[in-house]
Amino acid sequence: MVEIDSSRGVGVSPRIIAIANQKGGVGKTTTAINLATAMAATGRRVLIIDIDPQGNASTGLGVDRRTRTVTSYHVLIDEAGIDQAVIPTIIPNLSLVPSSIDLSGAEIELVDTPRREHRLAEALAGQTAYDFVLIDCPPSLNLLTLNALVAAQAVMVPLQCEFFALEGISHLVKTIERVRQAFNPGLQLHGIVLTMFDKRNNLSDMVAADVRGYFGDKVYKTVIPRNVRISEAPSHGKPVLLYDMRCAGAEAYIHLASEVLKRERELVA
């Protein structure tokens, strides 16, 4: 299990981590949901902000689309504050700002808006109700993802163990560097998590070795395996940690949370 220790404390700004990869189907939303659940299990106050128009993080946490009356779309266009959009989830200590399909048009609506890249950062300014904020980004490097990168202090990159993995991540790393130079000097790469690892497939081992050789200790030791229970859980509106806590996928996300929290402690030590 994830070890339990004290939270960051009341009145302290949260650590904001964007979970991003411009490639779809890499386990980004699955990582956001299950990492947040494992963190919340330690007693930490966690908020997921779903800024993907597909709204998979919201669906995966059992939030019906019909109940999403105030969403991240309203936050980005300045029609609502974060606190107005937050809803509780079935997991204690875990809250959600849901998404809606309206986000698809947000980029066009904000095109002539001053400081449009800072909308999410400004909405989160002064927020102290959470220890961690995880932002689930869409699978593209658009204005929504840019808002997440400007608001965040760090980026976590889920990376599927497949042939073109390194090619895609190099582009994302360059984007992170451009955002750091232009908008957010404090933005750091928190780490890369290898997902959909198939121990029966030599390609998974080769990709993992290549990624570790290139990024070194920025790659988490924890590897998320291919696991049917991870795939089944969203259709039940539950994180895999609630759907089947004993499966290999759930155990991997518990270990990942421990590793992330350890890195966080080292950052403030």
N, C-alpha and C positions, 0 to 999 in steps of 0.2 A: 504493500500500500504506500501511497504518498505520505511522507512524514508531515506531521502537523506542527506548525510553529506559529508565532505571533504574526498578525497581519501588519501592514505598513503603518497602520495607525490612523485615527480619525484626524481629518484636517490636512492630510498629506495628498498631494496630487498623484493620480494613478500612473502606473507604467502603461504606456500605450504601445501595443505591438500590432503592426499590420501583418496579416497573413496573405501573401501575394505570390502569384505566378501567372504570367500572361497566357500560359497554356492551360486549357481546360482538362478535366479528368485526371488530375494529379493527386487528389485527396486533400485539396485546400479546405473546403468546407467541412469535411469529415474531421480534419485536424483541428479546425477552429472549435467545433462543437465538443469534441472529446477532450481536447486539452483544457478548455474552459471548465468542463464538468469535473475533471480531475483536480484542477486548481481549486474549484469551489468546494470540493470534498475536504480540503485542508482547512476550511474556515475562512478562506480569502473571499473577498467580495469581488465578483467578476461580472463584467458587462461585455456582451458581444454586440457589436454594431454590424448589421448586415447591410452592406451597400452594393450588393450584387442584385441587379433587376430580377434575376431568376428566383431569388428569395429562398434558396435551398437551405441556408442555415436556419431560417425561420421555420420552414416546413420540417426540417430534421429535429427541431425542438418541440414539435407538436402544436405549432401556432397556426390555426386555420386562417386562410387568406381573407375570409370574410370579417375577421376580427381585427385586421390590421388597419385601423382607422387613422392613426398618426404614425408615420414611418420615417425612415432615414431620408426619404425624398423631401418631406416637409421640413426636416432639419436643414438640409442642404440649401433649400430655396428660402430659408429664413421665415417660414410660416409657423415653426414650432421650435421650442428648445429641446435639448436632450431629455430633460426630466419629463417633459410632456409625452415623449415618444416611448419611454421605457415601459416595458411590461415584464411581469414576473414569469418565470418558467417553472416547470415541475421540479427543477433541481434547486434545493436550498442554496442561497448565496449567489445564484446565477440569474442575471437579468438580461433582457434582450431589447435592442432597438430593431424592430423588424424592417423588412424591405417590402417594396411593392414594385409592380411593373412600371409605375410612373417614373422610376429612376431612369428608364430607357431614354426619356426625353429631357432629363435634367441637364445633360451636356449642352444641348441646343438652347435651353432656357437660360443657362448661365453664361452663354458665350460673350455677352457684352457687359457682364457684371464685374465691377472692380474687385480685385483680390478673390477671384472665383476659386483659385486653388486653395485658399485658406478657410473656406466655409466650415469644414468639419473641425479644423483646429480651433477656430474662434468659438464654435459651439461647445467644445470641450474645455475651453479656458475656465479655470476656477473650479472645475469639477473635483470634488473630494469624496464622493460617496462610494468610490470603488478603489480596490487595490490594483486591479488590472483591467484594462480595456483591450479586447481583441477585436480587430476590424477584419471582417471577412470580405475580401476584395473580389471584383468580377474578374473573369479570365481574359483580361485585356489591359493594356497600358493606356487607359483613357483618363478623362477628367475625374471620374470617380476614384480610380486607383491613385491618381495624383493627389486628391484630397486626403486619402488615407496616409500616403507617404509624407505629406506635409504635416499632418497631425501627429504622426507616430514618432517615438523615440528610437524604435528598432523595427526591423523587418524579419519575419520568419518565412522561409521559402520551402514549401513542400515540393519534393522532387521525385517524380516517378522513375523507377529504375528501368529505363528504356534507352534505346540507341541514341536518340536525339536530345537527351536530357541536358548535356553540357552546352550544346549549341544554344538552347533556349535560355538557360540560366545566365549565360554570359551577357546576353542582351538585357536581362533584368538587372544584373549588377551594374551595367553601364547606366541604366535609367536611375538606379538608386544614387549613383555618383552625381548625375546631373541634377537630381532633386536636392542633394546635399549642397551642391555649389550654388544653386539658384534660389532655393526656398528654405531649406531646413538643414543648417550646418551640423546639427547634433545627430542626424539620422545615422544609425549604424545597422550593419547586418548582424542580427542576433544569432542566426544559425540556419542551417539547411537540414531539413529532416527527410531522410530517404523513405519513400512510401511504396506500397505495392511490391514489396520485396518478395521474390519467389525463390526460396532456397534450392528448389529443384532445377532452377534455370541458371546456367553458367553466365548468361548475359547480366543477370542481376548482380552477381559478384563482380563482374568486369566493370559495370557502371559504378558500383559503390567504390571500387578501388580507384577508378579515375577521378570521381568527385572528391574523395578523401585526399588523393594525391594533389589535386589542384587547390582545394580550399582548406586543407589541413584540419585544425581543431574547430573550425567554424561548422563542421559537419557534426551533428549530434551523434553520440555513440548509439543511441536507441534507433532501431530500424523498425518501421511499421510494416508488418507482413501482409501479403495478400490473404484475406480472411473473409469467408462467406458471411460471417456474422456481422462484420463491419458493413458489408453491402446491404444486408437485410434490415439493419436497425433504422435507417431513415424512413422506410416505408411504415414503420410503427410509430413514428414521431418521437423517437427516443435516441439518445446517444448510445453507443455500443456498451458503455460502462453500465447503463441501466438495463439494456436489452439482454446482455449476457456477460456479466462481469468476469466470468472465469475463462472466457475465450482468449486466444492468443492476441487478438487485436486490442481488446480491452486492457490486457496486461501491458502491452506495448505502450499504450497511451498513458497509463499510470507511470511507467518508467520515464516516458518523455517529460511528463509534468515535473517529476522529481529533478530531472536534468535541467529543465528550464529554470526552475526555482533555485537550483544550486548556482546557475550562472548569474541569476539576479542577485543572490546574496554576495557573490564575488564582486559584482559591480559596485556595490555600496560598502564593501568592507574597507 
